[in-house]
Amino acid sequence: DTAVSQTPKYLVTQMGNDKSIKCEQNLGHDTMYWYKQDSKKFLKIMFSYNNKELIINETVPNRFSPKSPDKAHLNLHINSLELGDSAVYFCASSPAVGLAGRGQYFGPGTRLTVT
Amino acid sequence: TQLLEQSPQFLSIQEGENLTVYCNSSSVFSSLQWYRQEPGEGPVLLVTVVTGGEVKKLKRLTFQFGDARKDSSLHITAAQPGDTGLYLCAGAGNQFYFGTGTSLTVIP
C-alpha cells in the first residue's frame, strides 16, 4: 500500500505550457507539503496545507498554485512553465504542523523537464 | 531562513568502515529528523530526535541531538553498500528546514 503517491512520475513539456501534478496520502495526516529539489539535491519547501488550508507559502512565483480538495489530496498546478522550473517535485505529509516534528513521509517525486 | 549545514558534502568509503555525518545550525529546533534518499525516490524518514542530548540507535546507525538542540550527528558503524544514498537532516520549527545533504557511497 502506497502511503504518499504522486502522478505523474515523469513530466516532459515545453516552455509556456500549463501542467499539474497530483498527490494523495492514505496515512490520515492533516498536513501536506510541496517541495522542490534542485540539481544540487537541496530540498526547498514551497507550500504547506493543514486540513485543506494554506499555512506556508514560501517565495514561489504565482505561476505555481496549490489546491487541496480534501486533506488527503494536494495538487500543484503550474502555469506558463519556464526552463528554470525543471526539477524534481516532492509531495509529503506529516501528522502535525512541524511543531511536534514527528517527521514527514514523502512521495516518490515527479521529475519535471521543461524544454 | 534557518540554515542547516551538513558535512561532509560527499563521502566515499570502503565497506566495513565507520563514518560520521554532521548537521549544524545556529538555530534551535524543537526536533530534528534524519532521512535517507536513494536515486529516483523520495526521502525516507530514519529517525526523529526531540530532547537535547538524546541518542537513538537504529541497528548500525546512531543519531545524536546536540544539548542545545542546534546540531546533530549520524554515525554509521561497519558501513555496507546498502547504506549508500543521500542523507538529509531536517530541523522542525514552524516548518521543516532541510540540510544541504551528504552523499554517501559505500564501496564493496
Boltz contact constraints between the chains, C-beta under 6 A:
constraints:
  - contact:
      token1: [A, 41]
      token2: [B, 86]
      max_distance: 6.0
  - contact:
      token1: [A, 41]
      token2: [B, 101]
      max_distance: 6.0
  - contact:
      token1: [A, 43]
      token2: [B, 98]
      max_distance: 6.0
  - contact:
      token1: [A, 45]
      token2: [B, 95]
      max_distance: 6.0
  - contact:
      token1: [A, 56]
      token2: [B, 95]
      max_distance: 6.0
  - contact:
      token1: [A, 90]
      token2: [B, 42]
      max_distance: 6.0
  - contact:
      token1: [A, 98]
      token2: [B, 92]
      max_distance: 6.0
  - contact:
      token1: [A, 98]
      token2: [B, 95]
      max_distance: 6.0
  - contact:
      token1: [A, 98]
      token2: [B, 96]
      max_distance: 6.0
  - contact:
      token1: [A, 101]
      token2: [B, 30]
      max_distance: 6.0
  - contact:
      token1: [A, 101]
      token2: [B, 31]
      max_distance: 6.0
  - contact:
      token1: [A, 101]
      token2: [B, 92]
      max_distance: 6.0
  - contact:
      token1: [A, 102]
      token2: [B, 48]
      max_distance: 6.0
  - contact:
      token1: [A, 103]
      token2: [B, 33]
      max_distance: 6.0
  - contact:
      token1: [A, 103]
      token2: [B, 45]
      max_distance: 6.0
  - contact:
      token1: [A, 103]
      token2: [B, 48]
      max_distance: 6.0
  - contact:
      token1: [A, 106]
      token2: [B, 42]
      max_distance: 6.0
  - contact:
      token1: [A, 106]
      token2: [B, 43]
      max_distance: 6.0
  - contact:
      token1: [A, 107]
      token2: [B, 42]
      max_distance: 6.0
  - contact:
      token1: [A, 108]
      token2: [B, 41]
      max_distance: 6.0
  - contact:
      token1: [A, 108]
      token2: [B, 42]
      max_distance: 6.0
  - contact:
      token1: [A, 109]
      token2: [B, 42]
      max_distance: 6.0
